[in-house]
Amino acid sequence: MQIRSTLKIAALVAGLAVMAPSYAAEVASINVNTASAEEIATALVGVGLAKAEAIVAYREANGAFQDVYELENVKGIGARTIDRNQDRIRVK
């Protein structure tokens, strides 16, 4: 019984090790000052087309974002969304 459990665990670990490279791939980043709403919605986790359009509208009304956390000024975008996408968001 213990050998069977050990073998199941070993198989699981081996399977995860094979899958690991796909998760380790570099995350693509996007410049929110130049990207379209469609590009932003595709690139950022938790940001759909409506929020992406709000980002673009804010940018057009207020100028380029100087800091990533300035995105918090956009309705529907909070610190959690920014933190989840920290590696994906560029402003320069």
N, C-alpha and C positions, 0 to 999 in steps of 0.2 A: 504494500500500500504506500509506504513512504517513498519507495523507488519510483512508483508511478507518478506521485506528486512532484518529486524532484525532476523527473523527465518533462512533465508538463511545464514547470517553471522554466527549465532550460530552453524548451522550445519557444516559449513566449519571449524570453530574453533574446534569443537568436533572431526571432522574427522582428522584434523592435530594433535590433541592431542593423538589420537589413534596411528597414524603413528610415532610419535616422538621417541618412544623407539628404533625403527629400525635404525634411524639416529644417535641415541646417543650411539650406540654400539662402543666399543673401536676399534680404527683403528689398524690393524695388521702392525707391523713394519718388515723391512727386513734389514739384514746386507749386504751392498753392497760389502763387502770384502770377503764374503764367498758364496754368492748366485750365482746361474747360471743365464745366460741371460734370460731364460724362466721365472724364478722366479721373477727377477727384472721387466720384462715387465708386468707380471701379477699384481705385487704389487703396482707399481708406476703409478700415474695418468699422462697421457700425454707422457708416455715412452713406445714405441712399441719395437718390437724385435730388429730392427736395432740399435736403441739408446742403448738398453740394451746390445747388443753385443759390442758396442763401449765402454761402461762402463767396461765390462769384459776385453776387449783388452787393455784398458788404465791401468787397475789394474795389468794385467799380465806384461805389459811393464815397469811400474813405481813403482810397489809395492802397498801395501795397502793404502787406503785413510786414512789420519790422521784426516781430518775435512770434514764435510758434504759439505762445499762450495768448496772444492777441486774438486768436481764433475764438476764445471764450466770449468775445463780444458779439459773436454771431449767434442768433437765437437757435437753440437746439444743439449747440456745440458746447460741451462742458469739459472740465479738467479730465474726467475719466476717458472721454473720447480721445482727447489729445494724448494722454498717457498711453493708451492702447496703441496709438499710431506714432509714437515718438520717433521711431526709426524710419517711418515712411514720409513724414512731413518735412519739407524744406521751404524756406522763405527766401533763399538766395540761390 
